[in-house]
């Protein structure tokens, strides 16, 4: 049997839209769900350790919100969360590899082309680093 479905999650509207899709996919494949939050604290300046702790607390808060949302959709689904210290795209890919995920699920909001060029996206980063299937849940542009 393949591993768990991996959902990249950061408590944005895009991630919240992708969550029920990930739950449905996990349920249909008879597997569990791992909700991943990737973060990379700054490498220099100020109180790096304190900032890392704040980011981890925020990730734990996101994880708790996600677990509650999963329970509302499917209270019987096996779900867990993982906070991975790495650039978000690499964190999601590493997590998917570690659980042998059959799919990675990501929410994505279409932005103006210039924003995509200058900011990039988690989706672009994940898709350039993995050969695993990626399910993209599109949300409308603001």
PyMOL commands that set and color helices and strands:
alter all, ss='L'
color gray80, all
select helices_A, chain A and resi 13-29+48-73+88-99+113-119+122-129
alter helices_A, ss='H'
color red, helices_A
select strands_A, chain A and resi 5-8+33-39+79-85+103-109+133-139
alter strands_A, ss='S'
color yellow, strands_A
deselect
rebuild
show_as cartoon
